[in-house]
Amino acid sequence: MGKKRKKRNRRKLPVLTYQEHKKLFDEMSDVQLKALADFKKYEMESWFYTYSFLEETNWVFSDIKVDPWYDRHSRHSGENLYCDCGRRVKYLYILESKKIHNGKRLVKKLGITHFELEAGIPLQIIQEIRKGVNRIDRYQDSILIAYRHGKRFNDNLFEETVNAGAFKENRHQILYEKCLAFRQADLPLFVDDENHLQKVYQEAMAALARKQREKKRKEWELQHPKKQKEEIRQNRMLKRIRRASMKKWRALYGKKIQKEYMAIVSEQVYKSEEYLELLNRLKKRKESVNDIIEYRWQMSQKRLSKIFKSEGWQLIDIDVGDKGYHLVKTACICGQLYPWGVILQRDGKIICFNVHHLAKHHVLSEEKAKIVERCFKQMQRDLFEVCEHTLEHPDYWSKKFTKVINDQNYMRRDTPQYQYLSFLRAHRFAAPNAFNKRFIEQYKKKLEGKRKHRAKQ
């Protein structure tokens, strides 16, 4: 008996029958059919470019055309699509030969049934392509069912997102073009696209709120110059607190200010402008930042490899720009450059992806893609904290609580965590908040153990 396939938690999408399709397509306008065809065309192109089905053949994928009026037979004003054999098809795949014949590349326009006969493409690859087409057909069915139940394009959400400036400077261009097409056709978006639009709207509104708060703050400062001076004085006091030792700090300012300071540290986030300023202040030492990224990556490598392996991908390495700030020389398969990415391998093909495009290109499910994004955000946050703490505490490793790293009962020598911290200590970089808190907790436990031991004696 063959091996049993592992069950995967796949989302079950509704499927329409041929008669239900025919009835709906007869009722829909040409604009609506064209919008659905464009949706399928984009999804299928993304599917082809992601998995490189024709890698081991003599052909390369050039384009795909979708006939919006296929189910209406000859009762339409549009043009039909025909295979090179003369048969009318719904999906026309345009292939180009890898070799040049008489100064030109051969071009074939084929339906899926003639892939093996005309282009010599293996049956296994054809079956994989058909699976992808069937899945995209189910995506379309979910849109049609929502349309049949009376759901239409969410014009209010789209207008608010546009007014919030979410699509300025060509941001989220693919989503914007989809929304325009579906808005014109008055069709509901696919559930993934609708969720994406909702997320983009929330991010844009949050950015607007931040700008408004900053504007009000500046206006308030102009109206209250005395209070502004008081804020500057308090900020200077906090800077002095950061430089002071823990013992002296507690004696001068008490537990209340200590809690406020810890809250400030715990809420620190990764900001590119502030990070660049920190790098410039590190001067020559910033050349070691790339090594810090490599050691920090080894701590997360095992966990991320399991996530990608569960979806049939092999994680080769991360693809990070210089010092985690600059863009890399390679690009995602969609053509966009990025500072943080991953290098994956599947069926002998090595592909680079932006860490924020893993769900978009069907590499991982949305849930798993979010886990990977959170992991990379934590790596970025740790990098920011290492640079910031190094400048604020140049004598970090001389503090007593950092000596717990030498305790073998606390941390084994063969772990990525120990190698990461050893590198930081050797190059005089401070540890990030997560390890800093663990050091302090372990040091307190050690002191408490010694105190109890002396009390018994």
C-alpha positions in Angstrom: 0.0 0.0 0.0 1.2 3.5 -0.8 1.8 6.1 1.8 -1.2 8.0 3.1 -1.3 11.7 2.2 -1.3 14.0 5.2 -4.5 16.0 5.6 -4.1 19.7 5.2 -6.4 22.4 6.5 -7.5 23.8 3.2 -10.3 26.3 2.9 -13.3 24.7 1.2 -14.7 26.9 -1.5 -18.2 26.6 -3.0 -18.6 25.2 -6.5 -21.4 26.0 -9.0 -22.8 23.5 -11.5 -22.7 24.1 -15.3 -26.4 25.1 -15.4 -25.9 27.6 -12.5 -22.9 29.0 -14.4 -24.9 29.3 -17.6 -27.8 31.1 -15.9 -25.6 33.6 -14.2 -23.4 34.3 -17.2 -26.5 34.9 -19.4 -27.8 37.5 -16.8 -24.4 39.3 -16.5 -23.3 42.3 -18.6 -20.2 42.3 -20.8 -18.4 44.6 -18.4 -19.0 42.1 -15.5 -17.7 39.1 -17.6 -14.6 41.1 -18.6 -13.9 41.9 -15.0 -14.1 38.2 -14.0 -11.8 37.3 -16.9 -9.2 39.8 -15.9 -9.3 38.5 -12.3 -8.7 34.9 -13.6 -5.9 36.1 -15.9 -4.0 37.8 -13.1 -4.4 34.8 -10.7 -3.3 32.3 -13.4 -0.2 34.5 -14.4 0.8 34.6 -10.7 0.4 30.9 -10.5 2.6 30.3 -13.6 5.4 32.6 -12.5 5.4 31.3 -9.0 5.8 27.6 -9.8 7.7 27.8 -13.2 5.9 24.8 -14.7 7.8 25.0 -18.0 11.3 25.1 -16.5 12.4 21.7 -17.8 10.7 22.0 -21.2 11.7 23.7 -24.5 9.1 26.5 -24.0 8.7 29.6 -21.8 5.3 31.0 -20.7 4.6 34.3 -22.6 1.0 35.2 -21.9 -2.5 33.9 -21.2 -5.8 35.1 -22.6 -9.2 34.4 -21.1 -12.4 34.4 -23.1 -15.0 36.2 -21.0 -17.8 35.1 -23.3 -16.9 31.5 -23.7 -20.1 30.2 -22.0 -22.3 32.3 -24.2 -21.1 30.4 -27.3 -21.6 32.6 -30.4 -24.2 34.9 -28.7 -21.9 37.8 -28.1 -20.1 40.7 -29.9 -16.6 39.9 -28.7 -13.8 37.9 -30.3 -13.5 34.1 -29.7 -10.1 32.4 -28.8 -8.9 29.5 -30.9 -6.1 27.0 -30.4 -3.6 26.5 -33.2 -5.6 23.4 -34.1 -8.7 25.5 -34.8 -10.7 24.5 -31.7 -12.4 27.2 -29.7 -11.0 27.4 -26.1 -11.7 29.3 -22.9 -8.0 29.7 -21.9 -5.4 30.4 -24.6 -1.8 29.8 -23.4 0.8 31.6 -25.5 4.2 29.9 -25.4 7.6 30.9 -27.0 10.4 28.5 -27.8 13.6 28.8 -25.9 15.6 28.2 -29.0 15.7 30.6 -32.0 14.8 29.2 -35.4 15.7 31.3 -38.5 16.3 34.4 -36.3 12.9 34.1 -34.6 11.4 32.3 -31.7 8.5 29.9 -32.4 5.2 31.0 -30.9 2.3 28.5 -30.2 -1.2 29.4 -29.0 -2.6 26.4 -27.4 -5.4 25.1 -25.2 -4.5 23.0 -22.2 -5.5 19.7 -24.0 -2.8 20.3 -26.7 0.1 21.0 -24.4 1.4 17.4 -24.6 0.7 16.9 -28.3 1.9 20.2 -29.7 4.6 21.3 -27.2 5.7 18.0 -25.8 5.0 19.1 -22.2 4.8 16.2 -19.7 1.4 15.0 -18.5 2.4 15.5 -14.9 3.0 19.3 -15.5 -0.3 19.5 -17.4 -2.1 18.0 -14.4 -0.6 20.5 -12.0 -1.7 23.4 -14.3 -5.2 22.0 -14.4 -5.3 21.8 -10.6 -4.3 25.5 -10.5 -7.0 26.4 -13.1 -9.6 24.5 -11.1 -8.7 26.3 -7.9 -9.0 29.7 -9.6 -12.3 28.6 -11.0 -13.5 28.0 -7.5 -12.3 31.5 -6.5 -14.5 32.8 -9.3 -17.4 30.6 -8.1 -17.2 32.2 -4.6 -17.5 35.7 -6.3 -20.5 34.5 -8.4 -22.3 33.0 -5.4 -21.9 36.2 -3.4 -23.2 38.1 -6.4 -26.2 35.8 -6.7 -27.0 36.4 -3.0 -27.2 40.2 -3.6 -23.7 41.2 -2.5 -22.1 44.0 -4.6 -18.9 46.0 -4.6 -18.2 47.8 -1.3 -18.0 51.3 -2.8 -17.9 53.1 0.5 -14.9 51.2 1.8 -13.0 51.8 -1.5 -13.8 55.5 -1.5 -12.6 55.9 2.1 -9.4 54.0 1.3 -8.7 56.2 -1.7 -9.5 59.4 0.3 -7.1 58.2 3.1 -4.3 58.2 0.5 -3.6 54.5 0.6 -3.0 54.2 -3.1 -0.8 57.3 -3.6 2.7 56.9 -5.1 1.6 53.6 -6.9 1.2 51.8 -3.6 -0.9 48.6 -3.7 -1.2 49.1 -7.5 -2.5 45.6 -8.2 -5.3 45.8 -5.6 -6.2 49.3 -6.9 -6.6 48.1 -10.5 -8.7 45.1 -9.3 -11.0 47.4 -7.3 -11.5 49.8 -10.3 -12.5 46.9 -12.6 -14.9 45.3 -10.0 -16.3 48.7 -9.1 -17.1 49.4 -12.7 -18.8 46.0 -13.0 -20.4 46.3 -9.6 -19.1 42.8 -8.6 -18.1 41.8 -5.0 -14.4 41.3 -4.5 -12.9 37.9 -3.8 -12.7 37.4 0.0 -8.9 37.6 0.1 -8.9 40.8 -1.9 -11.6 42.3 0.3 -9.6 41.4 3.4 -6.6 43.0 1.9 -8.6 46.2 1.1 -9.8 46.3 4.7 -6.3 46.0 6.0 -5.0 48.7 3.6 -7.8 51.0 4.8 -7.0 50.4 8.5 -3.2 51.1 7.9 -4.0 54.3 5.9 -6.4 55.5 8.7 -3.8 54.8 11.3 -1.2 56.8 9.3 -3.6 59.7 9.0 -4.3 59.6 12.7 -0.6 59.8 13.5 -0.2 62.8 11.1 -3.1 64.6 12.8 -1.7 63.9 16.3 1.7 65.2 15.2 0.1 68.3 13.7 -1.9 69.0 16.8 1.2 68.5 19.0 3.2 71.1 16.9 0.3 73.6 17.2 0.1 73.0 20.9 3.9 73.5 21.3 3.7 76.9 19.5 0.9 78.0 21.8 2.5 76.7 25.0 6.3 77.4 24.8 6.7 77.1 28.6 5.3 73.6 28.6 7.5 72.7 25.7 10.6 73.7 27.7 9.3 71.4 30.5 9.0 68.5 28.1 12.6 69.1 26.9 13.7 69.1 30.5 11.9 65.8 31.2 13.5 64.2 28.1 16.9 65.2 29.3 16.2 63.7 32.7 15.2 60.4 31.0 18.5 60.4 29.1 20.4 60.9 32.3 18.4 58.0 33.9 19.4 55.7 31.0 23.1 56.4 31.7 22.8 56.0 35.5 23.4 52.6 37.2 20.3 50.7 38.3 21.1 51.2 42.0 21.6 54.9 41.8 18.6 55.3 39.5 16.2 53.6 42.0 17.5 55.8 44.8 17.0 59.0 42.9 13.8 58.5 41.0 11.9 55.7 42.6 9.9 52.7 41.3 7.3 54.9 39.5 9.8 56.4 37.1 11.4 52.9 36.7 8.1 51.5 35.5 7.6 54.5 33.1 11.1 53.9 31.7 10.6 50.2 31.2 7.3 50.9 29.4 9.2 53.3 27.0 11.7 50.6 26.3 9.2 47.8 25.8 7.1 49.9 23.3 10.2 50.8 21.2 9.6 49.8 17.5 11.7 49.5 14.4 11.8 52.8 12.5 13.9 53.2 9.4 14.9 56.8 9.9 15.9 56.4 13.5 17.7 53.1 12.6 19.8 54.9 9.9 20.7 57.6 12.5 21.8 54.9 14.9 24.0 53.3 12.2 25.7 56.6 11.5 26.4 57.1 15.2 28.0 53.6 15.4 30.6 54.8 12.8 33.1 52.0 12.0 31.4 49.4 14.3 28.3 49.4 11.9 30.3 47.1 9.6 29.6 44.3 12.1 25.8 44.7 11.8 25.6 42.3 8.9 27.2 39.6 11.1 24.7 40.3 13.9 21.8 39.7 11.4 23.4 36.4 10.4 23.7 35.2 14.0 20.2 36.4 14.9 18.8 34.6 11.8 20.3 31.3 13.0 18.0 31.5 16.1 14.8 31.5 13.9 16.0 29.3 11.0 14.8 26.0 12.4 11.3 27.3 13.1 10.8 29.0 9.7 12.2 26.0 7.8 9.4 23.8 9.3 6.8 26.4 8.2 8.0 26.4 4.6 8.5 22.7 4.5 4.9 22.1 5.5 3.9 23.9 2.2 6.4 22.0 0.0 9.2 24.6 0.0 12.8 24.4 1.1 14.2 27.5 2.9 17.7 28.1 1.5 18.5 31.4 3.2 17.3 34.9 4.0 17.9 37.7 1.5 18.7 40.9 3.5 20.0 44.2 2.2 23.2 45.8 3.6 22.8 46.3 7.4 19.0 45.5 7.1 18.3 48.9 5.8 19.2 49.1 2.1 17.4 47.3 -0.7 18.8 43.9 -2.0 20.2 43.6 -5.5 17.6 40.8 -6.4 13.9 41.3 -6.7 10.7 39.5 -5.8 9.0 37.5 -8.6 6.6 40.4 -9.0 9.6 42.7 -9.7 9.5 44.7 -6.5 12.7 45.3 -4.6 12.8 44.7 -0.8 15.2 45.0 2.2 14.1 41.8 3.8 13.3 38.6 1.9 13.7 34.8 1.7 15.3 32.5 -0.8 13.3 29.3 -1.4 13.7 26.2 -3.5 11.0 24.0 -5.1 11.5 21.3 -7.8 15.0 22.4 -8.3 14.0 26.1 -8.9 15.4 28.8 -6.6 13.1 31.8 -6.2 13.4 35.0 -4.1 10.4 36.4 -2.3 9.6 39.6 -0.4 8.6 38.4 3.2 5.4 40.5 2.8 4.4 38.8 -0.5 4.3 35.2 0.7 0.5 35.0 0.8 0.1 37.1 -2.3 2.1 34.7 -4.4 0.5 31.6 -2.9 3.7 30.4 -1.2 2.1 30.2 2.2 -1.4 30.5 3.6 -2.3 33.8 5.1 -2.0 32.4 8.7 1.5 31.0 8.1 2.6 34.1 6.2 1.6 36.3 9.2 3.7 34.1 11.5 6.8 34.5 9.2 6.2 38.3 9.0 6.0 38.5 12.8 9.3 36.6 13.1 11.1 39.0 10.7 9.6 42.0 12.5 11.0 40.7 15.7 14.5 40.3 14.1 14.3 43.9 12.9 13.2 45.1 16.3 16.1 43.2 18.0 18.5 44.8 15.5 17.2 48.3 16.4 17.4 47.6 20.1 21.0 46.2 19.8 22.2 49.4 18.1 20.3 51.7 20.4 21.4 50.0 23.7 25.0 49.9 22.5 25.1 53.6 22.1 23.3 54.2 25.4 25.2 51.6 27.5 28.8 51.3 26.1 29.7 49.4 29.3 26.8 47.0 29.0 28.8 43.7 29.5 30.5 45.0 32.6 27.2 45.1 34.5 26.8 42.3 37.0 23.5 40.9 35.7 25.2 40.1 32.3 27.5 37.6 33.9 24.8 35.0 34.0 25.7 34.2 30.4 28.7 32.2 31.8 26.4 30.0 33.8 26.1 26.7 31.9 23.0 25.7 33.8 21.3 28.8 32.4 22.5 28.6 28.8 24.2 25.8 26.9 27.3 26.6 24.8 26.1 24.8 21.6 22.9 26.8 21.1 22.4 29.6 18.5 21.3 31.9 21.4 24.7 31.5 23.1 26.6 32.0 19.9 24.5 35.2 19.1 25.2 36.6 22.6 28.9 35.7 22.5 29.3 37.6 19.2 27.6 40.6 20.7 29.8 40.5 23.8 33.0 40.0 21.7 32.2 43.0 19.6 30.9 45.2 22.5 27.3 45.3 21.3 24.5 45.3 23.9 21.8 42.6 24.0 18.2 43.4 22.9 15.4 43.8 25.4 14.3 40.1 25.4 17.7 38.9 26.6 18.2 41.9 28.8 15.0 41.0 30.8 16.0 37.3 31.0 19.5 38.3 32.3 18.0 40.4 35.1 15.4 37.7 36.1 18.1 35.0 36.2 20.4 37.3 38.2 17.7 38.0 40.7 17.1 34.3 41.1 20.8 33.7 41.6 21.0 36.4 44.3 17.9 35.0 46.0 19.4 31.5 46.0 22.6 32.8 47.6 20.6 34.8 50.2 18.6 31.7 51.2 21.8 29.6 51.4 23.4 32.1 53.8 20.3 32.2 55.9 20.4 28.4 56.4 24.1 28.6 57.5 
